[in-house]
């Protein structure tokens, strides 16, 4: 299937996609700040340049877009029907890089949280996500992942200190 817009329009549209200061990220930052958390943004000296870094808790928080970072099982993680090979390779590289960054951060003593864009879409989910992050920060567990099906919910610690959230 051919693209419905011309090449210049598609290029302009793709250039407008932000990597930093996205709506979900800004909403989460406001909610955490309102709860008294202070953080650094996109710290260049930390592997992977996390969206939020809380040095006091030695925690790195990534706010991932479901589409670009391939949130497994999410309705927003669609694949374009044109140029499938290109997109598949691109998405696989993104996921591989995310896994490598998380492993390196954990190895160097950082705690890592991934908050998916879908977890912050509905009214009230931003506050629920911020509350869950606040609980995680004080819990001492290594990792946390928040997605649409997971907020608000209860958490469970799995072997290895990984916290999962179940709805």
PyMOL commands that set and color helices and strands:
alter all, ss='L'
color gray80, all
select helices_A, chain A and resi 7-15+23-34+55-57+66-69+84-107+117-120+125-139+148-150
alter helices_A, ss='H'
color red, helices_A
select strands_A, chain A and resi 40-41+52-54+59-64+111-116+143-146+154-158+162-166
alter strands_A, ss='S'
color yellow, strands_A
deselect
rebuild
show_as cartoon
